[in-house]
């Protein structure tokens, strides 16, 4: 029986193994029997079903020789290229030579495939942009090339539906493809200093997206604020930055921006407060080397020489820890007493200072833990005046086990956005046990 008839039967039964046997037979017989474009597609589907991606690409070449203008196999060919060459970018670092090879294959696919259901276009762009923006593809970050690939995507064709995953027994909602595309494009425009475009596109993104995940709305606004500062629209930049902070977003980048704006306006109390908030935001001190350098210069201008030297020693310790080269403008000469301090020694001295700066202008009150909510991560404090305030354990400055019902606490108040009710409310923050 001719291979074409056997192929039709195997395809009808969705028997990938039978299809693959027919492919092997056809190859063994020297490809004597002529096949139609649809026969090629059915063979390719069978090979793809058993993850024989290399054979799929070989079959694609044969189909192009037989049908130069044929386009039935473009999408499936693109998926094979994705699995063989693009997907590994997610888990591996690629040097410049490997990067060129990957991008050459990706470019070939992206010229042929169209953005539609079951097309690999978005997933290829997603992985490439992630590697280029993170520096794993080519050895250094390339926001211009990432933007080039993102601009191949039509956002109206992307799904706006959120995904889901499980973390233990907890269901977590994931950003939709459309949300990811908008967020990445905003970031690229900001990093490339295309500030006017970034502000305009950020506004478009906030209007276009119905829901946000992982604080993506705050990140979009943060990049808009950076862009406004770059355009010297400082008042508007500060307004947006403060809105982000009030919403509860606590990433160090936003405090770094506010620190710079406060220094520029010579609001020195605010500068110290934001410097403290930036420094204690998390333990990723190596991410803030540039900030600590700017902070040291600010401290020098305020006559706080020892504190400036401690921050410079922290920079030296971080560079030594990460085996980073020292920059020319960091060739400072520190007293032997300071230069001998380890990273742990410096942080031990600086952390109380940073927290002191954080609390500049705060008014503290006393109260008791009223109750802990079932989620175990938040609760309510009743102040001495009888008012009740929501708090999150993220805002506690003591061990969690100290915050039990009826425990006496000291706290400050700060306006935060209740996202569920879309209302601003006073929350208890900076919570300690006397």
N, C-alpha and C positions, 0 to 999 in steps of 0.2 A: 504494500500500500504506500502511495506517495507520502512523503514527510508532511506535506501541507494538510492532507486529510487527517493524518495521525495528530498533527498539531491542533487542528480544530477540535478533535475529540478530547485531547488532554486539557485544552483551554476551557472547554465547556465543563469539565469535571474539576477545574481549578487545581489540577495536579501539577504543581511546580516541578516535582522530581521527574515526572514523565516528560515535561517540556524540556528540562535540562538534558535528559537522555537523548531526545531528538536533536537538540542543538549539537551535542557531542557527535552523534551519528552523522549529521550534516557536515560537520567539520572533517570527520574521518573520511567521508566520501568525496572530499575535495570541493564541497559546496556546489556539487553538480546541478542540483535542482534549483531552479530560479524561484525566488520568493517575492511576494508582494510586500508593499510597505507595512500592511497590517500583519503579515506573517512575522516580519522583523519585530514589530511592536510586541506581538504575543510571545515570541522567543525571549525578548528582553524582559518582559514582565516576569516570566518564569525564572530567569537567571537572577533578577533583582530580588524575587521572593526568597531565594536561597542565599542571598548576599554575595553572589558571584559578581562583584562590581567590576573587576578587571575585565571579565568576559563580556559584561554589558558594554563597556567602552570599546572593546574590540569589535563587537557586533555593530555598534554605532558607526564606526569607521567604514565597515563593509556596506552598511545601508547608505552612507553618504556617497560611496563610490557608485552604487547601483542607482540611487535616487538623489542626485546632487541638490535638488530643490526641496526634497522632502523635509517636513518639520514635525512628523509624528513623534519622533524619539527625543526631541530636544529636552523636554521636561524631565524625562526619566534619566537621560544622560546627565542633566544638571544634578539630580539627586545622587547619582553615582560619584560624580566629582566632589560633591559635598561630603559624602561619607569617607571617601578615600583621602582627600586632601584638605578640605576646609574644616571639618569637625575636629581633627587633631589640634587645631589652633587653640581650642578651648582649654586644653590641658598641657600644652607644651610651649616652650619658648622657641622662636624661629629666628635664625640670624638673617642678615640682609640677603644672602644668596637664596636661602630657603624661602624667604618672604617674596622675592621676585618670582620664584617658580610657582608659589601658591597664587599670587595675584594674577599671573599670566593665565593660569587655568580658570580662575574665577572670572576674569575679564571675558574670556571666550564664552563661558556659560551665560554671563549677564547680557551679552550682546544678542543672544538667541532666545532666552526664555522670556516669557511675559508674566506680569504680576496678575495671577488669578488663583483660583482654588487649587490646592495641591501643587503649587509652583514652589521651587526651592529658592526663588529670588530673595524673599525677605529673610529667610534663615541664613543664607549666605552673607547678605549685607549685615545682618545682626552680628554674626560671628567675626567677620572681618573688622567691622567698626569697633567691636569690643577689644580685639587684639591690637588694633592701631592706636586706640585711645589709651590703652593700658600699657603699651610698650612691649608686649610679649611678641608682637609680630614685627620683626625688623630691628629689634633692639632698642628702639626709642619711640616715644610717643609722636604720632603724626596725625594731628587733628585735621589738617587740610585734606589729606587723603581719605580719612574717615568721613569727612563731610561730603566728599565727592561720591562715595558709595551710598551714603544716606540719601543723597539727592536723586539717586536712581529709583527711589521708592515713591509711590503715590500714596500719601497718607489716607486718602478717602477709600482706598482698597484694603487697608489694614483692619483687622478685627479690633473692635473696642471692648470685647468681652474679656473680663479678668479670668486668669487661670486659677487653679487651686493645687496645693500640695499639702502633705501631712508632715508635721513635726511632732513625732511621738503620737499622742492622741489628739493633738490640736490641729485643726484645719486652718491653713494659712492661705489668704487670698494673694494672688500674684498680679503684677502689672500686665496690662494688655499689650499686644504688639504696638498699637497706636501710641500708648503712653510711653513705651520705651523709645519709640522713634522720636517723638517730640522732645523728650528729656535729653536724648543724646545730641540732637541737632542744636538745642539751646546751649548745651555745654561746649560743643565745637565752636559755635559762633563767639561765645565769650572768650574761650581760650585763644582764638585767632584775633582777638581785639576788634572784631566786627561789631562794635558796641550798639550802633543804631539798629542794625538788623536783629541783634540779640534781644533788645528791649521790645521791638515790635513783634518778633516771633514768640517771645515769652508771653506777651499778652494774648496772642493768638492761641498758644498752647493752653493757657489757663481757661480760655473760653471754650476750646474744642473738647477738652477732656472732662468727662462727667464725674470721674472718681480718681483718686490718687492713692498710691501705695508707697511705703517706705519713705514718707515725707517728700515725695517727688514735687509736690506743689511748692514746698519750702525751698527745695533746691532750685527750681525754676526762678522763684522770686530772688533767691540769693544771687544768682547769676545776672538777673536784671539789675539788682542793686550794684553789683560790681561794675556792670556796663555803664550805669548812670554815673558812678564815680569816675569812670574812665572818660566820660563825656563832660566831666566837671559840673554835673548837676548834683552837687553834694547834698543839698537839702532833700531832694527827692530820694536819693540813695539812702540817706539816713532814715527817712520815713519808712521806706520799705523794709530796711534792715530791722528796725525796731518792731515793726508788725510781725516779722518772722520770729523774733525772740519772744514776743508776747504770746504767740501761738504755741509756745512750748518747745520749739526746735532748738536744740542745744549743741549743734556742731561747732567746733572751734573756728571754722572758716568765717562764720558770720560775726563772731566776736573779734576776730582779727580785722575784719573790715571796719567794724564800729570803733575799734581802737585807733585805726588810722584816721578815720574821720574826726574823732575827738581830738587827736593830736593836732590835726590841721586847724581846728577851730579853737585850739588852746583851752579846751575844756578838760583840765588836767585830772580832776576827780573822776570824771567819766572815763578818761584814758586809763587810769589805774584800775578802775572797776572792770572794764572790758578786758584789760590785759590779764587780770586775775582769772576771769571767766574763761578766757581762751586757754590759759595754761592748765587749768584743772578740768577742762572738758572731758579728757580721757587720758590714758597713759601712753598714747602714741607720740611721745615727745620728739621722735626723729622726724615726724611730719612737720614739725613747727620750727625747724632750724632757722628759716628765714625770719619768722616772727620773733624768735628770741634775739636775733641780731638787731632787729628794729627796736625791740624793747630795751636792749642794752644801751642803744644810742639815746633813747628817750630818758632813761634813768640817768645817764651822764648829764643830759641837759637840765635835769632836776637836782643835780648835785648829790646823787645817791650812787657814789662811786663803787662802794663795795658790792651793792646789789647788781650793778652793771657788770662787774667782774665775775660774779657768780654765774650770771647768765652766759657770759662768754666761755667760762669753764664748762658749763653744761653743753654748749655747742661743741667744744673740743672733745668732751667725753663721748658725745653721741657719734661724732665723726670717727673716733677711734673704735668705738663699739661696732659700727657698721662698716669699718674699713673704707671710709670715704676719704677722698683727698681734701686737704684744707685749701680753701680759696684764698687768693692773694689778699683780698680785703679783710681776711680773718687772721692775718698775721700779727696779732696783738701780743704784747709782752705782759704776762700776768705775774704778780708777786708769787714767790715760791710757795707761800702758805696757801694761796688759792689754787695754783697749778697742781698741787699735790692731792687735791680733793678728788675722790672718785665720783662717778655719776650718782651713786646712792647717797654719798655725803652731801653733794650739792642739793639734791632733791629734798633731803631731810631738812635743810636750812631754808629752802625756797618755798616749800609747800605751805607752811603756816603763813608766810608772807602773802602768797597768792590768795589764800582764803581770806586773809584780812582785807585785801584789796576788793575781793568779791562783795564784801559786806559793807562797803562804803555807801553811806546814805540809807542803809536799811534800818527800819525800826522793828525791834523784836518784842514779842509778846509771850505770855506763858499760858499753858492750858494742859489738857489731858487727852490721851487717845480715847476717842469715843467708841470707835469700833473699827475692826478690820474687815474689809469686804471679802466675799467668798473667793475672789480671784487671787487673794493672798499677796497682791502687789500694790494695793492702795487701801485707803480708808478715810476716816474723818477724825478731825481734832476739834474738841470743843474748847474755845477760848475762855478766859476768865470773865469776859463780858457776856457769856452765854451763847455767842454765835458759833456756828459749826462751819468748818472749812475742810474741803476735800484735800487730800494729799496723796502723792505717789511715793513709794519707797525709793524711787530714783532721786528724790530731793532730800533724802535723809542723810545726815552726816554722822551717823552712828551705826552700830551693828543692828541688823534687822531684828534680832531676837530681843533687843531692848525695847522695841516699840510694841508693847502688849497693851490690851485694853486697860484703861485707868492709869497707865504710866504717865508721869509728869514730863512735859516736853517744853522746849523753847523753840520758837519758830518766827519767821517773818512772813509777810503776805506779798503776793505778787499776782497780778492779773494774768490769767491764762485763758485760752480759747477752749471752751467745751465743744469739741468737734461734733458730738452727737446732737447737741441742741443748738449749735452755732451761736453760742452766747459767751460773752466775756464774763468770767467770774474770778473772785479772789481765791487763790489756792495757798495752802500752807507750804512754805519752802524752807530750805536751810534748817531742817529739823534736827535738834540735838536733845539728849537727855541730860539734865543738870547733874 
